[in-house]
Amino acid sequence: MKLPPRLKLASLPTPLRPLARFSAEFGGPRIWIKHDELTGTEISGNKVRKLEFTLAQALAEGCDTIITCGGVQSNHCRATAVLGARLGLQVHLILRGERPATPDGNLLMNYLAGASIDFVPERDYHRHPEIAADLQQAYSRNGNRAFFIPIGASDEIGLWGYIEACAELKRDFAEHAMTPDCIVTATGSGGTQSGLVVGNALHQLGSQVLAFAVCDDEAWFAEKFQTDVRRWQLRYADLLPEDLNVDSLSPRTLDSYIGPGYGRAGAEVFETIALMARMEGLFLDPVYTGKAFHGMLQEMQHGCLQDADNVLFVHTGGLYGLFPQKENFILAAG
Ligand SMILES: *Cc1c(COP(=O)(O)O)cnc(C)c1O
């Protein structure tokens, strides 16, 4: 299949390995990890797979500036800020929330990477598309050309990131002589999940894709999927196989593990993070992967994953978001 413009930014392919000690101790389906936190140290995580396509598009349009948005600890904004520095693009971030007295985690990295940052209070954040459009005009008056990337780079361009990750997974599965019954991911802005659903069909992986929501509900992700896939089909009609049929696809989202809210997790999630760190040296984050992994373990015990033999968990990154939440871990003294 022909692909749209793409930059080589991530370290690929990422490793895939079974969680041997965890499975030996707890039984149940075999858990495999796709290590997408290893796409790069500073650009760690899932966003760079999408940004390979998004930033290629920005360069193709002759842009010298990138505007994007997200939470104060957004992994997407951090990956964009770092990649901007690498590509010689100015990055301007619109972050939801107050400016903290001391920047930590992803935010610290944004500053170090030289991004311009505007903080927009929670109550005004719904206006971020207009704020971005105003910024774009201001850059244009100064003779710059600014490209806007929506939250999480989840749109019809970024969708390619996890469609193409499925080509990589196809080779992984052949190498390990294993087809997981289920591919599990955290879902936030929907692009990873949607890409996996489309890629799973397009590359005929033969798995199911199950996503654990960290913010919005199941209906929101269903709607987001339809919108992005429709736009993708229209925009890339020339590239797609003629017999492609994605109309029957729909995402499968579990929204019962969101807990207290976006970016906030219950004590059980922090316990799971600590357990996996000491048992496997696997570091999950409290915003995305820790919640999804915890949900997956629950569903393996008494839910829709009970009958699976092999389950693949996509580690989508998030490590730097662990540090700003350090007070939620109960550490043994001494
Ligand atoms: C953004 C993010 C996700 C969710 O991916 P979406 O494509 O936005 O749904 C999952 N895990 C981590 C660590 C992320 O940063």
The ligand as an SDF file (V2000), in Angstrom:
LIG
                    3D

 15 15  0  0  0  0  0  0  0  0999 V2000
   -1.7730    9.9890   24.4810 C   0  0  0  0  0  0  0  0  0  0  0  0
   -1.4870    8.7440   25.2190 C   0  0  0  0  0  0  0  0  0  0  0  0
   -2.3480    7.6300   25.1410 C   0  0  0  0  0  0  0  0  0  0  0  0
   -3.6400    7.6580   24.4010 C   0  0  0  0  0  0  0  0  0  0  0  0
   -3.4680    7.7240   23.0140 O   0  0  0  0  0  0  0  0  0  0  0  0
   -4.5620    8.4600   22.1420 P   0  0  0  0  0  0  0  0  0  0  0  0
   -4.1230    8.1970   20.7630 O   0  0  0  0  0  0  0  0  0  0  0  0
   -4.5290    9.9060   22.5330 O   0  0  0  0  0  0  0  0  0  0  0  0
   -5.8830    7.8690   22.4720 O   0  0  0  0  0  0  0  0  0  0  0  0
   -2.0070    6.4880   25.8230 C   0  0  0  0  0  0  0  0  0  0  0  0
   -0.8770    6.4370   26.5730 N   0  0  0  0  0  0  0  0  0  0  0  0
   -0.0550    7.4760   26.6740 C   0  0  0  0  0  0  0  0  0  0  0  0
    1.1230    7.3430   27.5600 C   0  0  0  0  0  0  0  0  0  0  0  0
   -0.3160    8.6620   25.9980 C   0  0  0  0  0  0  0  0  0  0  0  0
    0.5250    9.6970   26.1220 O   0  0  0  0  0  0  0  0  0  0  0  0
  1  2  1  0
  2  3  1  0
  2 14  2  0
  3  4  1  0
  3 10  2  0
  4  5  1  0
  5  6  1  0
  6  7  2  0
  6  8  1  0
  6  9  1  0
 10 11  1  0
 11 12  2  0
 12 13  1  0
 12 14  1  0
 14 15  1  0
M  END
$$$$
